[in-house]
């Protein structure tokens, strides 16, 4: 009995020690992730304030950080601000989802059909390098000053990157996996579903991340050019702040756009880290 009691006590102490180490490990990982970001933010704020203090531009042209964050704080209590964010995010999610669907279909077809690869491979790369802003005159001519024009350009901006990500992933699928799939009796769609798509997932995820960046930039350009009545958006608030020479409002909106972009990028990084852990690719 004494031995069992002693063993339970030791096990309890070990469990407490391991739990403490796990908590310390989580805390250290969070701090290791945060301190470089906090340092970068502090350096940017210091540089920003020094530029303002230099007097190169008047306050109404280039507002300082204190004025900007005070104005941003007031706007955070305005329901119209959240309506603008909701409108922009709805357009972003809708356009990116459609671009992902188009990129997946096009990438799957081009990667496996040699004739399509020869015909459209270079075209997809050309579309990827084409500035999104160049599509807007054509989009406005087709759809007018409507939300469809914005969505059209968002799709064209993001789909080529997504398609190229899938094509690259398919090209680098190990032949051994393909032979194993054939041995198991997989044909075409089954081979794609069970072998090729899982093997190309890292490159496809990289293409999704790049596609989101193009989609976000295309959306911001579209909201600046295509302002729709009674639909407040972040791009519209940028345009209005520019017309009114509202420097704090303009810079504050830019900060919001930057923060949203960083948050989405962190989500993609989390997905990539989860994929690496699942495949055992994380460094020791």
C-alpha positions as CSV (number, residue, x, y, z in Angstrom):
1,X,0.0,0.0,0.0
2,X,2.8,2.4,0.9
3,X,4.5,1.6,-2.4
4,X,1.3,2.3,-4.4
5,X,0.7,5.5,-2.5
6,X,4.2,6.7,-3.2
7,X,3.8,5.8,-6.9
8,X,0.6,7.8,-7.2
9,X,2.2,10.8,-5.5
10,X,5.2,10.6,-7.8
11,X,2.9,10.3,-10.8
12,X,0.9,13.3,-9.6
13,X,4.1,15.3,-9.2
14,X,5.3,14.3,-12.7
15,X,1.9,15.3,-14.2
16,X,2.1,18.7,-12.5
17,X,5.7,19.2,-13.8
18,X,4.7,18.2,-17.3
19,X,1.7,20.5,-17.3
20,X,3.9,23.4,-16.1
21,X,6.4,22.7,-18.9
22,X,3.5,22.6,-21.4
23,X,2.1,25.9,-20.2
24,X,5.6,27.4,-20.2
25,X,6.2,26.0,-23.7
26,X,3.0,27.5,-25.0
27,X,3.7,30.8,-23.4
28,X,7.3,30.9,-24.8
29,X,6.0,30.0,-28.3
30,X,3.4,32.8,-28.2
31,X,6.0,35.3,-26.9
32,X,8.5,34.2,-29.6
33,X,5.8,34.9,-32.2
34,X,4.7,38.2,-30.7
35,X,7.9,40.0,-29.8
36,X,9.2,40.5,-33.4
37,X,5.8,41.8,-34.5
38,X,5.5,44.2,-31.5
39,X,9.1,45.4,-32.2
40,X,8.3,46.0,-35.8
41,X,5.1,47.9,-34.9
42,X,7.0,50.0,-32.4
43,X,9.7,50.9,-34.9
44,X,7.1,51.9,-37.5
45,X,5.3,54.1,-35.0
46,X,8.6,55.8,-34.0
47,X,9.6,56.4,-37.6
48,X,6.0,57.6,-38.4
49,X,6.1,60.1,-35.5
50,X,9.6,61.3,-36.5
51,X,8.4,62.0,-40.0
52,X,5.5,64.0,-38.7
53,X,7.7,66.0,-36.3
54,X,10.1,66.8,-39.2
55,X,7.3,69.1,-40.5
56,X,7.8,67.9,-44.1
57,X,4.0,67.8,-44.5
58,X,1.2,69.6,-42.6
59,X,-1.0,67.7,-40.1
60,X,-4.0,67.7,-42.4
61,X,-1.9,66.0,-45.2
62,X,0.0,63.5,-43.1
63,X,-1.5,62.9,-39.7
64,X,0.5,61.6,-36.8
65,X,-0.1,58.2,-35.1
66,X,-1.8,59.8,-32.0
67,X,-4.3,61.7,-34.2
68,X,-4.9,58.7,-36.5
69,X,-5.6,56.2,-33.7
70,X,-7.8,58.7,-31.9
71,X,-9.9,59.0,-35.1
72,X,-9.8,55.3,-35.6
73,X,-11.1,54.8,-32.1
74,X,-14.0,57.0,-32.7
75,X,-14.8,55.2,-35.9
76,X,-14.8,51.8,-34.1
77,X,-17.9,53.0,-32.3
78,X,-19.7,53.9,-35.6
79,X,-22.0,51.2,-37.0
80,X,-21.2,52.4,-40.6
81,X,-17.6,51.3,-40.1
82,X,-18.6,47.7,-39.4
83,X,-21.1,47.8,-42.3
84,X,-18.2,48.9,-44.6
85,X,-16.0,46.0,-43.3
86,X,-18.8,43.5,-43.7
87,X,-19.4,44.6,-47.3
88,X,-15.7,44.4,-48.2
89,X,-15.3,41.0,-46.6
90,X,-18.4,39.7,-48.3
91,X,-17.1,40.7,-51.6
92,X,-13.7,39.3,-50.8
93,X,-15.0,35.9,-49.7
94,X,-17.4,35.6,-52.6
95,X,-14.8,36.6,-55.2
96,X,-12.1,34.4,-53.7
97,X,-14.5,31.4,-53.5
98,X,-15.4,31.7,-57.2
99,X,-11.8,32.2,-58.1
100,X,-10.9,29.1,-56.2
101,X,-13.5,27.1,-58.1
102,X,-12.4,28.4,-61.4
103,X,-8.7,27.9,-60.6
104,X,-9.3,24.3,-59.4
105,X,-11.2,23.4,-62.5
106,X,-8.8,25.1,-64.9
107,X,-5.7,23.8,-63.1
108,X,-7.0,20.2,-62.9
109,X,-7.8,20.2,-66.7
110,X,-4.6,21.9,-67.8
111,X,-2.3,19.8,-65.6
112,X,-3.6,16.5,-67.0
113,X,-4.4,17.2,-70.6
114,X,-1.3,17.9,-72.8
115,X,-3.2,19.7,-75.5
116,X,-4.7,22.1,-72.9
117,X,-1.3,22.6,-71.3
118,X,0.2,23.6,-74.7
119,X,-2.7,25.9,-75.5
120,X,-3.4,27.6,-72.2
121,X,-0.3,27.1,-70.0
122,X,1.5,30.3,-71.0
123,X,-1.8,32.2,-71.1
124,X,-2.5,31.4,-67.4
125,X,0.9,32.7,-66.5
126,X,0.4,35.8,-68.6
127,X,-3.0,36.5,-66.8
128,X,-1.3,36.0,-63.5
129,X,1.3,38.7,-64.3
130,X,-1.2,41.2,-65.7
131,X,-2.1,44.0,-63.3
132,X,-5.7,43.7,-62.0
133,X,-6.3,47.4,-62.5
134,X,-5.9,47.0,-66.2
135,X,-9.1,44.8,-66.3
136,X,-11.4,47.4,-64.7
137,X,-12.1,49.5,-67.9
138,X,-13.2,46.3,-69.6
139,X,-15.1,45.1,-66.6
140,X,-17.0,48.4,-66.3
141,X,-17.7,48.3,-70.0
142,X,-19.2,44.8,-69.6
143,X,-21.1,45.2,-66.3
144,X,-21.2,48.9,-65.6
145,X,-20.6,50.4,-62.2
146,X,-21.9,47.3,-60.4
147,X,-20.6,44.8,-57.9
148,X,-20.3,42.3,-60.8
149,X,-17.5,44.3,-62.3
150,X,-15.6,44.1,-59.0
151,X,-16.2,40.3,-58.7
152,X,-15.2,39.8,-62.3
153,X,-11.8,41.4,-61.7
154,X,-11.2,39.7,-58.4
155,X,-11.7,36.3,-60.1
156,X,-9.4,37.2,-62.9
157,X,-6.8,38.4,-60.4
158,X,-6.9,35.3,-58.2
159,X,-7.8,32.3,-60.4
160,X,-4.5,32.2,-62.4
161,X,-2.4,31.9,-59.2
162,X,-4.6,29.2,-57.8
163,X,-4.5,27.3,-61.1
164,X,-0.8,27.6,-61.3
165,X,-0.4,26.4,-57.8
166,X,-2.4,23.2,-58.6
167,X,-0.5,22.7,-61.9
168,X,2.9,22.9,-60.1
169,X,1.7,20.5,-57.4
170,X,0.5,18.0,-60.0
171,X,3.8,18.3,-61.9
172,X,5.8,17.4,-58.8
173,X,3.6,14.5,-57.7
174,X,6.1,11.6,-57.2
175,X,5.8,9.0,-60.0
176,X,5.9,6.3,-57.3
177,X,2.6,7.5,-55.9
178,X,1.0,7.5,-59.3
179,X,2.2,3.9,-59.9
180,X,0.8,2.9,-56.5
181,X,-2.5,4.5,-57.4
182,X,-2.6,2.5,-60.7
183,X,-1.8,-0.7,-58.9
184,X,-4.7,0.0,-56.5
185,X,-7.0,0.3,-59.4
186,X,-7.5,4.1,-59.4
187,X,-8.5,5.6,-62.7
188,X,-8.7,9.3,-63.6
189,X,-11.1,10.9,-61.1
190,X,-10.2,8.4,-58.4
191,X,-6.5,8.9,-59.0
192,X,-7.0,12.6,-58.8
193,X,-9.0,12.5,-55.6
194,X,-7.0,9.9,-53.7
195,X,-3.4,10.5,-55.0
196,X,-2.8,13.6,-57.0
197,X,-4.7,16.2,-55.0
198,X,-3.4,15.1,-51.6
199,X,0.2,15.1,-53.0
200,X,-0.2,18.5,-54.6
201,X,-1.8,20.1,-51.5
202,X,1.3,22.0,-50.4
203,X,1.7,23.8,-53.8
204,X,-2.1,24.2,-54.0
205,X,-2.1,25.9,-50.6
206,X,0.7,28.2,-51.7
207,X,-1.3,29.1,-54.8
208,X,-4.4,29.8,-52.6
209,X,-2.3,32.1,-50.4
210,X,-0.9,34.0,-53.4
211,X,-4.4,34.0,-55.0
212,X,-5.8,35.6,-51.9
213,X,-3.2,38.4,-52.0
214,X,-4.1,39.1,-55.7
215,X,-7.8,39.0,-54.8
216,X,-7.5,41.4,-51.9
217,X,-5.5,43.9,-54.0
218,X,-7.9,43.6,-56.9
219,X,-10.8,44.2,-54.5
220,X,-9.3,47.3,-53.0
221,X,-8.6,48.7,-56.5
222,X,-12.2,47.9,-57.5
223,X,-13.8,49.5,-54.5
224,X,-11.8,52.7,-55.2
225,X,-12.9,52.8,-58.9
226,X,-16.4,51.3,-58.6
227,X,-18.3,53.1,-55.9
228,X,-21.9,51.8,-55.6
229,X,-24.6,53.9,-54.0
230,X,-25.8,52.9,-50.5
231,X,-23.1,50.2,-50.2
232,X,-20.4,51.5,-47.8
233,X,-17.1,49.7,-48.1
234,X,-13.5,50.2,-47.0
235,X,-12.5,51.3,-50.6
236,X,-15.3,53.8,-50.6
237,X,-14.1,55.2,-47.2
238,X,-10.6,55.6,-48.7
239,X,-12.0,57.5,-51.6
240,X,-14.2,59.8,-49.4
241,X,-11.3,60.5,-47.1
242,X,-9.1,61.4,-50.0
243,X,-11.7,63.8,-51.4
244,X,-12.2,65.5,-48.0
245,X,-8.4,65.6,-47.3
246,X,-9.1,63.6,-44.2
247,X,-5.7,62.3,-43.5
248,X,-6.5,60.5,-40.1
249,X,-9.5,58.8,-41.7
250,X,-7.4,57.8,-44.8
251,X,-4.5,56.4,-42.9
252,X,-6.8,54.7,-40.3
253,X,-8.7,52.9,-43.1
254,X,-5.3,51.8,-44.6
255,X,-4.3,50.4,-41.2
256,X,-7.6,48.4,-41.1
257,X,-7.0,47.0,-44.6
258,X,-3.4,46.1,-43.5
259,X,-4.6,44.4,-40.3
260,X,-7.2,42.3,-42.2
261,X,-4.6,41.2,-44.7
262,X,-2.2,40.2,-41.9
263,X,-4.9,38.2,-40.1
264,X,-5.8,36.3,-43.3
265,X,-2.1,35.6,-43.9
266,X,-1.8,34.2,-40.4
267,X,-4.7,31.9,-41.1
268,X,-3.0,30.6,-44.2
269,X,0.2,30.1,-42.2
270,X,-1.7,28.2,-39.6
271,X,-3.1,25.9,-42.3
272,X,0.3,25.4,-43.8
273,X,1.8,24.6,-40.3
274,X,-1.0,22.1,-39.7
275,X,-0.3,20.5,-43.1
276,X,3.4,20.3,-42.3
277,X,2.7,18.7,-38.9
278,X,0.5,16.1,-40.5
279,X,3.1,15.2,-43.0
280,X,5.9,15.3,-40.5
281,X,7.7,18.2,-42.2
282,X,8.1,20.5,-39.2
283,X,11.7,21.1,-38.2
284,X,12.8,19.4,-35.0
